């Protein structure tokens, strides 16, 4: 089984306008949201809106997908819910 890529889009920035420090904040919150940080890797920022592409090693893809589903349904672990809120706060502060 191959690693799976996921994308998180930030429509308030492009790769050319996204400050490096802000990128670090988004990546830190995204890593907490996904969990399984030892198997989640930053890949690139894609053109257009800033699209943070990251991959999850095959061993943890089912766990990450389950965690994301839990976040959508509102029954995820507290740290995942807190990470979602942190991402929402970053997006709101950036008018995204």
PALO-516024 format. One record per residue: residue number from 1; chain; z negated, x negated, y negated of N, C-alpha, C, O in turn. Coordinates in nm, 3 decimals. Layout:
// PALO-516024
+-----+-------+---------+---------+---------+---------+---------+---------+---------+---------+---------+---------+---------+---------+
|  nr | kette |     n.z |     n.x |     n.y |    ca.z |    ca.x |    ca.y |     c.z |     c.x |     c.y |     o.z |     o.x |     o.y |
+-----+-------+---------+---------+---------+---------+---------+---------+---------+---------+---------+---------+---------+---------+
| NUM |     A |       Z |       X |       Y |       Z |       X |       Y |       Z |       X |       Y |       Z |       X |       Y |
...
+-----+-------+---------+---------+---------+---------+---------+---------+---------+---------+---------+---------+---------+---------+
This chain:
// PALO-516024
+-----+-------+---------+---------+---------+---------+---------+---------+---------+---------+---------+---------+---------+---------+
|  nr | kette |     n.z |     n.x |     n.y |    ca.z |    ca.x |    ca.y |     c.z |     c.x |     c.y |     o.z |     o.x |     o.y |
+-----+-------+---------+---------+---------+---------+---------+---------+---------+---------+---------+---------+---------+---------+
|   1 |     A |   0.000 |  -0.085 |   0.118 |   0.000 |   0.000 |   0.000 |   0.000 |  -0.089 |  -0.124 |  -0.073 |  -0.188 |  -0.132 |
|   2 |     A |   0.082 |  -0.053 |  -0.220 |   0.096 |  -0.129 |  -0.344 |  -0.005 |  -0.083 |  -0.449 |  -0.056 |   0.029 |  -0.441 |
|   3 |     A |  -0.036 |  -0.169 |  -0.547 |  -0.118 |  -0.124 |  -0.660 |  -0.047 |  -0.009 |  -0.732 |   0.075 |   0.004 |  -0.724 |
|   4 |     A |  -0.123 |   0.073 |  -0.800 |  -0.068 |   0.187 |  -0.874 |  -0.089 |   0.164 |  -1.023 |  -0.197 |   0.126 |  -1.066 |
|   5 |     A |   0.016 |   0.187 |  -1.102 |   0.005 |   0.173 |  -1.247 |  -0.029 |   0.308 |  -1.309 |   0.020 |   0.412 |  -1.267 |
|   6 |     A |  -0.115 |   0.302 |  -1.409 |  -0.153 |   0.417 |  -1.490 |  -0.124 |   0.380 |  -1.635 |  -0.121 |   0.262 |  -1.669 |
|   7 |     A |  -0.104 |   0.480 |  -1.720 |  -0.078 |   0.455 |  -1.862 |  -0.169 |   0.542 |  -1.947 |  -0.186 |   0.661 |  -1.920 |
|   8 |     A |  -0.229 |   0.481 |  -2.049 |  -0.310 |   0.553 |  -2.148 |  -0.237 |   0.538 |  -2.281 |  -0.218 |   0.427 |  -2.329 |
|   9 |     A |  -0.197 |   0.648 |  -2.341 |  -0.116 |   0.646 |  -2.463 |  -0.202 |   0.670 |  -2.586 |  -0.285 |   0.761 |  -2.589 |
|  10 |     A |  -0.180 |   0.588 |  -2.688 |  -0.247 |   0.602 |  -2.818 |  -0.137 |   0.625 |  -2.921 |  -0.067 |   0.532 |  -2.959 |
|  11 |     A |  -0.122 |   0.749 |  -2.965 |  -0.008 |   0.781 |  -3.052 |  -0.026 |   0.739 |  -3.198 |   0.066 |   0.754 |  -3.278 |
|  12 |     A |  -0.142 |   0.689 |  -3.233 |  -0.166 |   0.646 |  -3.371 |  -0.117 |   0.504 |  -3.397 |  -0.111 |   0.461 |  -3.512 |
|  13 |     A |  -0.082 |   0.431 |  -3.293 |  -0.042 |   0.291 |  -3.306 |   0.086 |   0.265 |  -3.229 |   0.123 |   0.339 |  -3.139 |
|  14 |     A |   0.151 |   0.156 |  -3.268 |   0.256 |   0.096 |  -3.187 |   0.201 |  -0.039 |  -3.142 |   0.096 |  -0.081 |  -3.191 |
|  15 |     A |   0.268 |  -0.107 |  -3.053 |   0.220 |  -0.241 |  -3.016 |   0.210 |  -0.335 |  -3.136 |   0.126 |  -0.425 |  -3.138 |
|  16 |     A |   0.296 |  -0.315 |  -3.236 |   0.294 |  -0.402 |  -3.354 |   0.183 |  -0.369 |  -3.452 |   0.146 |  -0.454 |  -3.533 |
|  17 |     A |   0.128 |  -0.248 |  -3.447 |   0.026 |  -0.209 |  -3.545 |  -0.114 |  -0.199 |  -3.484 |  -0.211 |  -0.182 |  -3.558 |
|  18 |     A |  -0.127 |  -0.208 |  -3.355 |  -0.257 |  -0.197 |  -3.288 |  -0.334 |  -0.328 |  -3.305 |  -0.296 |  -0.430 |  -3.249 |
|  19 |     A |  -0.444 |  -0.325 |  -3.383 |  -0.522 |  -0.448 |  -3.401 |  -0.583 |  -0.495 |  -3.268 |  -0.624 |  -0.414 |  -3.185 |
|  20 |     A |  -0.588 |  -0.625 |  -3.250 |  -0.636 |  -0.682 |  -3.125 |  -0.780 |  -0.639 |  -3.095 |  -0.812 |  -0.608 |  -2.980 |
|  21 |     A |  -0.866 |  -0.637 |  -3.194 |  -1.005 |  -0.596 |  -3.173 |  -1.013 |  -0.450 |  -3.128 |  -1.095 |  -0.415 |  -3.044 |
|  22 |     A |  -0.927 |  -0.366 |  -3.186 |  -0.927 |  -0.224 |  -3.147 |  -0.873 |  -0.209 |  -3.005 |  -0.923 |  -0.127 |  -2.928 |
|  23 |     A |  -0.772 |  -0.288 |  -2.971 |  -0.721 |  -0.288 |  -2.834 |  -0.833 |  -0.322 |  -2.737 |  -0.846 |  -0.259 |  -2.632 |
|  24 |     A |  -0.913 |  -0.420 |  -2.771 |  -1.025 |  -0.459 |  -2.685 |  -1.124 |  -0.344 |  -2.667 |  -1.177 |  -0.324 |  -2.558 |
|  25 |     A |  -1.149 |  -0.269 |  -2.774 |  -1.240 |  -0.155 |  -2.764 |  -1.183 |  -0.048 |  -2.671 |  -1.254 |   0.008 |  -2.587 |
|  26 |     A |  -1.055 |  -0.019 |  -2.686 |  -0.991 |   0.080 |  -2.599 |  -0.994 |   0.034 |  -2.453 |  -1.025 |   0.112 |  -2.364 |
|  27 |     A |  -0.961 |  -0.093 |  -2.431 |  -0.959 |  -0.142 |  -2.293 |  -1.097 |  -0.140 |  -2.230 |  -1.111 |  -0.108 |  -2.112 |
|  28 |     A |  -1.200 |  -0.173 |  -2.307 |  -1.337 |  -0.170 |  -2.253 |  -1.377 |  -0.028 |  -2.215 |  -1.435 |  -0.005 |  -2.109 |
|  29 |     A |  -1.348 |   0.068 |  -2.302 |  -1.382 |   0.207 |  -2.272 |  -1.299 |   0.259 |  -2.155 |  -1.349 |   0.334 |  -2.071 |
|  30 |     A |  -1.173 |   0.221 |  -2.149 |  -1.086 |   0.263 |  -2.040 |  -1.134 |   0.206 |  -1.906 |  -1.131 |   0.275 |  -1.804 |
|  31 |     A |  -1.176 |   0.081 |  -1.907 |  -1.228 |   0.019 |  -1.784 |  -1.352 |   0.094 |  -1.734 |  -1.368 |   0.115 |  -1.614 |
|  32 |     A |  -1.439 |   0.134 |  -1.825 |  -1.558 |   0.211 |  -1.787 |  -1.519 |   0.348 |  -1.733 |  -1.578 |   0.397 |  -1.637 |
|  33 |     A |  -1.420 |   0.409 |  -1.796 |  -1.375 |   0.540 |  -1.751 |  -1.322 |   0.534 |  -1.608 |  -1.355 |   0.620 |  -1.526 |
|  34 |     A |  -1.240 |   0.434 |  -1.579 |  -1.179 |   0.422 |  -1.447 |  -1.277 |   0.379 |  -1.340 |  -1.261 |   0.413 |  -1.223 |
|  35 |     A |  -1.380 |   0.303 |  -1.380 |  -1.472 |   0.248 |  -1.280 |  -1.399 |   0.141 |  -1.200 |  -1.284 |   0.109 |  -1.230 |
|  36 |     A |  -1.463 |   0.087 |  -1.098 |  -1.400 |  -0.010 |  -1.008 |  -1.332 |  -0.122 |  -1.087 |  -1.217 |  -0.157 |  -1.061 |
|  37 |     A |  -1.405 |  -0.177 |  -1.182 |  -1.350 |  -0.272 |  -1.277 |  -1.297 |  -0.399 |  -1.211 |  -1.207 |  -0.463 |  -1.266 |
|  38 |     A |  -1.350 |  -0.437 |  -1.096 |  -1.302 |  -0.558 |  -1.031 |  -1.163 |  -0.541 |  -0.971 |  -1.099 |  -0.640 |  -0.934 |
|  39 |     A |  -1.116 |  -0.418 |  -0.960 |  -0.984 |  -0.391 |  -0.904 |  -0.890 |  -0.323 |  -1.003 |  -0.786 |  -0.270 |  -0.963 |
|  40 |     A |  -0.925 |  -0.326 |  -1.130 |  -0.842 |  -0.266 |  -1.234 |  -0.799 |  -0.376 |  -1.329 |  -0.882 |  -0.454 |  -1.377 |
|  41 |     A |  -0.669 |  -0.385 |  -1.358 |  -0.614 |  -0.497 |  -1.433 |  -0.523 |  -0.449 |  -1.546 |  -0.440 |  -0.360 |  -1.527 |
|  42 |     A |  -0.540 |  -0.508 |  -1.663 |  -0.451 |  -0.479 |  -1.775 |  -0.316 |  -0.541 |  -1.745 |  -0.308 |  -0.655 |  -1.699 |
|  43 |     A |  -0.208 |  -0.465 |  -1.770 |  -0.074 |  -0.514 |  -1.742 |   0.003 |  -0.544 |  -1.871 |   0.056 |  -0.653 |  -1.889 |
|  44 |     A |   0.008 |  -0.444 |  -1.961 |   0.088 |  -0.463 |  -2.082 |   0.065 |  -0.346 |  -2.179 |   0.006 |  -0.244 |  -2.144 |
|  45 |     A |   0.115 |  -0.365 |  -2.302 |   0.125 |  -0.257 |  -2.399 |   0.273 |  -0.227 |  -2.411 |   0.352 |  -0.315 |  -2.447 |
|  46 |     A |   0.312 |  -0.103 |  -2.382 |   0.453 |  -0.067 |  -2.386 |   0.494 |  -0.022 |  -2.525 |   0.410 |   0.024 |  -2.603 |
|  47 |     A |   0.623 |  -0.034 |  -2.557 |   0.674 |   0.007 |  -2.688 |   0.662 |   0.157 |  -2.712 |   0.631 |   0.235 |  -2.621 |
|  48 |     A |   0.689 |   0.194 |  -2.836 |   0.673 |   0.334 |  -2.878 |   0.531 |   0.349 |  -2.927 |   0.478 |   0.260 |  -2.994 |
|  49 |     A |   0.469 |   0.460 |  -2.893 |   0.326 |   0.470 |  -2.916 |   0.262 |   0.361 |  -2.832 |   0.317 |   0.321 |  -2.729 |
|  50 |     A |   0.148 |   0.313 |  -2.874 |   0.082 |   0.209 |  -2.795 |   0.043 |   0.269 |  -2.660 |  -0.044 |   0.355 |  -2.653 |
|  51 |     A |   0.108 |   0.224 |  -2.556 |   0.084 |   0.273 |  -2.420 |   0.021 |   0.160 |  -2.342 |   0.087 |   0.061 |  -2.308 |
|  52 |     A |  -0.108 |   0.175 |  -2.312 |  -0.182 |   0.072 |  -2.239 |  -0.157 |   0.092 |  -2.090 |  -0.206 |   0.188 |  -2.030 |
|  53 |     A |  -0.083 |   0.002 |  -2.031 |  -0.050 |   0.011 |  -1.889 |  -0.149 |  -0.076 |  -1.813 |  -0.172 |  -0.192 |  -1.849 |
|  54 |     A |  -0.205 |  -0.019 |  -1.710 |  -0.301 |  -0.091 |  -1.627 |  -0.273 |  -0.055 |  -1.482 |  -0.219 |   0.051 |  -1.452 |
|  55 |     A |  -0.311 |  -0.145 |  -1.393 |  -0.288 |  -0.116 |  -1.251 |  -0.421 |  -0.122 |  -1.178 |  -0.513 |  -0.194 |  -1.216 |
|  56 |     A |  -0.427 |  -0.046 |  -1.072 |  -0.544 |  -0.042 |  -0.986 |  -0.500 |  -0.091 |  -0.849 |  -0.401 |  -0.042 |  -0.794 |
|  57 |     A |  -0.574 |  -0.187 |  -0.795 |  -0.543 |  -0.237 |  -0.662 |  -0.547 |  -0.123 |  -0.561 |  -0.626 |  -0.029 |  -0.574 |
|  58 |     A |  -0.461 |  -0.133 |  -0.462 |  -0.447 |  -0.026 |  -0.364 |  -0.580 |   0.017 |  -0.302 |  -0.601 |   0.136 |  -0.276 |
|  59 |     A |  -0.669 |  -0.077 |  -0.280 |  -0.796 |  -0.046 |  -0.215 |  -0.878 |   0.057 |  -0.293 |  -0.955 |   0.133 |  -0.233 |
|  60 |     A |  -0.864 |   0.061 |  -0.426 |  -0.944 |   0.151 |  -0.507 |  -0.866 |   0.266 |  -0.569 |  -0.925 |   0.347 |  -0.642 |
|  61 |     A |  -0.737 |   0.278 |  -0.544 |  -0.659 |   0.387 |  -0.602 |  -0.717 |   0.524 |  -0.568 |  -0.733 |   0.606 |  -0.658 |
|  62 |     A |  -0.750 |   0.553 |  -0.443 |  -0.807 |   0.685 |  -0.413 |  -0.939 |   0.711 |  -0.487 |  -0.965 |   0.824 |  -0.530 |
|  63 |     A |  -1.020 |   0.609 |  -0.502 |  -1.149 |   0.625 |  -0.571 |  -1.128 |   0.652 |  -0.720 |  -1.194 |   0.737 |  -0.779 |
|  64 |     A |  -1.035 |   0.579 |  -0.780 |  -1.005 |   0.598 |  -0.922 |  -0.945 |   0.736 |  -0.945 |  -0.983 |   0.805 |  -1.039 |
|  65 |     A |  -0.851 |   0.776 |  -0.860 |  -0.792 |   0.908 |  -0.875 |  -0.896 |   1.018 |  -0.860 |  -0.893 |   1.117 |  -0.932 |
|  66 |     A |  -0.989 |   1.001 |  -0.767 |  -1.097 |   1.098 |  -0.749 |  -1.186 |   1.103 |  -0.873 |  -1.228 |   1.211 |  -0.916 |
|  67 |     A |  -1.216 |   0.987 |  -0.928 |  -1.299 |   0.979 |  -1.049 |  -1.229 |   1.048 |  -1.167 |  -1.292 |   1.122 |  -1.242 |
|  68 |     A |  -1.099 |   1.024 |  -1.182 |  -1.024 |   1.088 |  -1.290 |  -1.021 |   1.240 |  -1.272 |  -1.033 |   1.315 |  -1.369 |
|  69 |     A |  -1.005 |   1.284 |  -1.149 |  -1.008 |   1.428 |  -1.122 |  -1.146 |   1.485 |  -1.157 |  -1.155 |   1.594 |  -1.214 |
|  70 |     A |  -1.251 |   1.412 |  -1.124 |  -1.386 |   1.456 |  -1.159 |  -1.405 |   1.467 |  -1.309 |  -1.472 |   1.559 |  -1.357 |
|  71 |     A |  -1.347 |   1.375 |  -1.383 |  -1.355 |   1.379 |  -1.530 |  -1.284 |   1.504 |  -1.580 |  -1.335 |   1.574 |  -1.667 |
|  72 |     A |  -1.166 |   1.531 |  -1.526 |  -1.091 |   1.652 |  -1.567 |  -1.169 |   1.779 |  -1.538 |  -1.167 |   1.874 |  -1.616 |
|  73 |     A |  -1.236 |   1.782 |  -1.424 |  -1.309 |   1.901 |  -1.380 |  -1.449 |   1.910 |  -1.440 |  -1.513 |   2.015 |  -1.432 |
|  74 |     A |  -1.497 |   1.802 |  -1.501 |  -1.629 |   1.803 |  -1.563 |  -1.744 |   1.774 |  -1.467 |  -1.859 |   1.800 |  -1.500 |
|  75 |     A |  -1.714 |   1.720 |  -1.349 |  -1.822 |   1.689 |  -1.255 |  -1.822 |   1.542 |  -1.214 |  -1.856 |   1.509 |  -1.100 |
|  76 |     A |  -1.783 |   1.456 |  -1.305 |  -1.781 |   1.312 |  -1.281 |  -1.920 |   1.253 |  -1.307 |  -2.005 |   1.318 |  -1.367 |
|  77 |     A |  -1.942 |   1.129 |  -1.261 |  -2.069 |   1.062 |  -1.291 |  -2.090 |   1.049 |  -1.441 |  -1.995 |   1.050 |  -1.519 |
|  78 |     A |  -2.216 |   1.037 |  -1.480 |  -2.251 |   1.030 |  -1.623 |  -2.179 |   0.917 |  -1.695 |  -2.138 |   0.934 |  -1.810 |
|  79 |     A |  -2.165 |   0.801 |  -1.630 |  -2.099 |   0.688 |  -1.698 |  -1.952 |   0.718 |  -1.725 |  -1.897 |   0.672 |  -1.825 |
|  80 |     A |  -1.888 |   0.792 |  -1.638 |  -1.748 |   0.829 |  -1.658 |  -1.735 |   0.928 |  -1.774 |  -1.643 |   0.918 |  -1.855 |
|  81 |     A |  -1.826 |   1.023 |  -1.779 |  -1.825 |   1.122 |  -1.889 |  -1.851 |   1.051 |  -2.022 |  -1.787 |   1.083 |  -2.123 |
|  82 |     A |  -1.944 |   0.955 |  -2.023 |  -1.973 |   0.880 |  -2.145 |  -1.852 |   0.798 |  -2.188 |  -1.824 |   0.787 |  -2.308 |
|  83 |     A |  -1.781 |   0.739 |  -2.092 |  -1.662 |   0.661 |  -2.124 |  -1.552 |   0.751 |  -2.180 |  -1.480 |   0.712 |  -2.272 |
|  84 |     A |  -1.539 |   0.869 |  -2.124 |  -1.440 |   0.965 |  -2.178 |  -1.473 |   0.997 |  -2.323 |  -1.384 |   1.001 |  -2.408 |
|  85 |     A |  -1.599 |   1.020 |  -2.351 |  -1.641 |   1.050 |  -2.488 |  -1.614 |   0.932 |  -2.580 |  -1.572 |   0.951 |  -2.695 |
|  86 |     A |  -1.638 |   0.810 |  -2.532 |  -1.611 |   0.691 |  -2.612 |  -1.462 |   0.681 |  -2.646 |  -1.426 |   0.649 |  -2.759 |
|  87 |     A |  -1.377 |   0.708 |  -2.548 |  -1.233 |   0.708 |  -2.575 |  -1.194 |   0.817 |  -2.673 |  -1.113 |   0.794 |  -2.763 |
|  88 |     A |  -1.251 |   0.936 |  -2.656 |  -1.220 |   1.045 |  -2.749 |  -1.265 |   1.009 |  -2.890 |  -1.196 |   1.042 |  -2.986 |
|  89 |     A |  -1.381 |   0.943 |  -2.903 |  -1.429 |   0.902 |  -3.035 |  -1.336 |   0.800 |  -3.098 |  -1.305 |   0.809 |  -3.217 |
|  90 |     A |  -1.291 |   0.702 |  -3.019 |  -1.196 |   0.603 |  -3.071 |  -1.067 |   0.671 |  -3.119 |  -1.018 |   0.642 |  -3.228 |
|  91 |     A |  -1.015 |   0.760 |  -3.037 |  -0.893 |   0.831 |  -3.074 |  -0.913 |   0.915 |  -3.201 |  -0.827 |   0.916 |  -3.289 |
|  92 |     A |  -1.025 |   0.984 |  -3.210 |  -1.052 |   1.066 |  -3.328 |  -1.064 |   0.978 |  -3.452 |  -1.013 |   1.014 |  -3.559 |
|  93 |     A |  -1.131 |   0.865 |  -3.441 |  -1.146 |   0.774 |  -3.555 |  -1.013 |   0.715 |  -3.600 |  -0.996 |   0.677 |  -3.716 |
|  94 |     A |  -0.919 |   0.707 |  -3.507 |  -0.786 |   0.653 |  -3.539 |  -0.685 |   0.764 |  -3.571 |  -0.566 |   0.737 |  -3.586 |
|  95 |     A |  -0.733 |   0.887 |  -3.581 |  -0.645 |   1.002 |  -3.606 |  -0.533 |   1.012 |  -3.503 |  -0.418 |   1.042 |  -3.536 |
|  96 |     A |  -0.568 |   0.985 |  -3.380 |  -0.470 |   0.989 |  -3.271 |  -0.480 |   1.119 |  -3.196 |  -0.406 |   1.141 |  -3.100 |
+-----+-------+---------+---------+---------+---------+---------+---------+---------+---------+---------+---------+---------+---------+
